[in-house]
Amino acid sequence: MRISTSTMYEQGVSSLQSQTSRLMQIQQQIGASRRILTPADDPSGSARVLEISQSQAISQQYDANIGAATDSLSFEEVVLTNITEVLQSARDLTNAAGNGSYSQSDRLTLANALRGQYQELLGLTNSTDSSGQYLFAGYQSATRPFSQVSTGNVTYNGDQGQRLMQVGPGRRIEVSDSGQSLFRTIPGGNGNFVTAAPNTNAGTGIIDTGNTLDAAKWNNVANSKDYTIKFAVVAGVTSYDIVDNKSVGPLSLLTGLATAAAGPYPRPYTSGSAISFSQAGPPAFDYGAELSISGAPANGDTFTVKPSTTQDVFKTMDALATLLETAASPTALNNGLVGLQRNLDNALNNVISTRSSVGSRLKELDDLKNGNDSLGLQYSQSLSRLQDLDYAKAASDFAQQQVTLQAAQQSFVKISGLSLFNYL
């Protein structure tokens, strides 16, 4: 078998190229500190590296989202803390306003302080986070949520949405709260009904906000939830009658049918004792609620019980200041304070409840962050095991490959120098 000179050269060059290529590959692996540089280096390992890298990238995005969500909720928590302090301070002022030793000048001073807190509250409700998004505008985060039309009349320009952020494979967390539900749609009174006294009352009777003992009974379809408590003083004896304002005739609390002969049904009054909406009769009724009136109502004085509606914290604070400025008598002042203080308490409790929710979400984000960090460490370890270079083995392979290349080079030199003329 004869081998041509060109074939020997081609085989020699090919061997040198192969050995050089392998040496360069080892050099690149050492330089990159990676065992797998291309899929050809380890097809199955390379596929696994791609899967883990993709999962790691998703985890890193969740980690970034967790950071952004934490920032936004942390800003909201600070603002809600400030709002809580404003409302608590307003509550302290209204408590002080009921002090009988205060003069009208003192109450005007308190009213001015309340109006200052009102303006502070309005500013806080328009707070933004670190990215300039309004905290309480719902989805309309670029829109200033609250604007004042007139004193006590504040409009809401946002919506009722809560912005969500994906912080895990199956978890989207709320990173904002709607100002509508937080500051404007707060239950009034005790949540089921609102009590009040007109300024025309001549006596010293003061009504409390009442209690619902059985919500199912109070919400019975037969209950109109609209009553007037009328007082009569005859020969020094005070009595009251509970009148259903929705009845057709002069019907005191009955079960729905009006008759011309119905009522009044006077009941003896004792200052501070419970006035129950549950009596054996006549007439018999049980609507699972009660209230209390203290003091000495005059003949003809009335008190009302109406269904609870939502209230606006801005209107509540304005109404408190107006009450301090204009109350005609200590009794009118105290009756007004009872209802408005309850509304202010409801607003305060609503803010505190939202703060609690924000705190829970921040705690969840902390837990997710810790879990994500552990997962990220596991991904890094898996990638390291699959693609990191064994430096001891690489150094050995590099030295071996250098020797192999040198041997190939020397062999090629000797073989390429062979000639028949050397043997003639």
WOURCOR-V376180 format. One record per backbone hydrogen bond with DSSP energy under -0.5 kcal/mol. CO is the residue of the C=O (numbers start at 1). NH is the residue of the N-H. If there is no record, write none. Layout:
CO & NH
CO & NH
//
This chain:
2 & 4
4 & 8
5 & 9
6 & 10
7 & 11
8 & 12
9 & 13
10 & 14
11 & 15
12 & 16
13 & 17
14 & 18
15 & 19
16 & 20
17 & 21
18 & 22
19 & 23
20 & 24
21 & 25
22 & 26
23 & 27
24 & 28
25 & 29
26 & 30
27 & 31
28 & 32
29 & 33
29 & 34
33 & 389
35 & 37
38 & 41
38 & 42
39 & 42
42 & 46
43 & 47
44 & 48
45 & 49
46 & 50
47 & 51
48 & 52
49 & 53
50 & 54
51 & 55
52 & 56
53 & 57
54 & 58
55 & 59
56 & 60
57 & 61
58 & 62
59 & 63
60 & 64
61 & 65
62 & 66
63 & 67
64 & 68
65 & 69
66 & 70
67 & 71
68 & 72
69 & 73
70 & 74
71 & 75
72 & 76
73 & 77
74 & 78
75 & 79
76 & 80
77 & 81
78 & 82
79 & 83
80 & 84
81 & 85
82 & 86
83 & 87
84 & 88
85 & 89
86 & 90
87 & 91
88 & 92
89 & 93
90 & 94
91 & 95
92 & 96
93 & 97
94 & 98
95 & 98
96 & 99
99 & 102
103 & 107
104 & 108
105 & 109
106 & 110
107 & 111
108 & 112
109 & 113
110 & 114
111 & 115
112 & 116
113 & 117
114 & 118
115 & 119
116 & 120
117 & 121
118 & 122
119 & 123
120 & 124
121 & 125
122 & 126
123 & 126
124 & 127
127 & 135
129 & 132
133 & 129
134 & 137
135 & 177
136 & 179
137 & 140
137 & 159
139 & 141
140 & 143
141 & 134
145 & 157
147 & 149
147 & 155
150 & 153
152 & 154
153 & 149
153 & 150
155 & 147
155 & 157
163 & 175
163 & 176
165 & 167
165 & 173
168 & 171
171 & 167
171 & 168
173 & 165
178 & 182
179 & 183
179 & 184
180 & 184
180 & 185
183 & 313
184 & 186
186 & 311
188 & 191
192 & 308
193 & 190
194 & 306
196 & 304
198 & 201
206 & 294
211 & 213
211 & 290
214 & 218
215 & 219
217 & 220
220 & 223
222 & 224
226 & 245
226 & 246
227 & 305
228 & 230
228 & 243
229 & 303
230 & 241
231 & 300
232 & 234
232 & 239
234 & 237
236 & 238
237 & 234
238 & 269
239 & 232
240 & 267
241 & 230
241 & 243
242 & 253
243 & 228
243 & 245
244 & 247
249 & 251
250 & 252
251 & 244
259 & 262
267 & 240
270 & 273
273 & 293
274 & 276
275 & 291
277 & 287
279 & 285
285 & 279
288 & 213
288 & 214
289 & 277
290 & 211
291 & 275
292 & 208
293 & 272
294 & 206
295 & 297
296 & 204
298 & 301
301 & 231
302 & 198
303 & 229
304 & 196
305 & 227
306 & 194
309 & 188
311 & 186
312 & 316
313 & 317
314 & 318
315 & 319
316 & 320
317 & 321
318 & 322
319 & 323
320 & 324
321 & 325
322 & 326
323 & 327
329 & 333
330 & 334
331 & 335
332 & 336
333 & 337
334 & 338
335 & 339
336 & 340
337 & 341
338 & 342
339 & 343
340 & 344
341 & 345
342 & 346
343 & 347
344 & 348
345 & 349
346 & 350
347 & 351
348 & 352
349 & 353
350 & 354
351 & 355
352 & 356
353 & 357
354 & 358
355 & 359
356 & 360
357 & 361
358 & 362
359 & 363
360 & 364
361 & 365
362 & 366
363 & 367
364 & 368
365 & 369
366 & 370
367 & 371
368 & 372
369 & 373
370 & 374
371 & 375
372 & 376
373 & 377
374 & 378
375 & 379
376 & 380
377 & 381
378 & 382
379 & 383
380 & 384
381 & 385
382 & 386
383 & 387
384 & 388
387 & 35
387 & 36
389 & 391
390 & 394
391 & 395
392 & 396
393 & 397
394 & 398
395 & 399
396 & 400
397 & 401
398 & 402
399 & 403
400 & 404
401 & 405
402 & 406
403 & 407
404 & 408
405 & 409
406 & 410
407 & 411
408 & 412
409 & 413
410 & 414
411 & 415
412 & 416
413 & 417
415 & 418
419 & 422
420 & 423
421 & 424
//
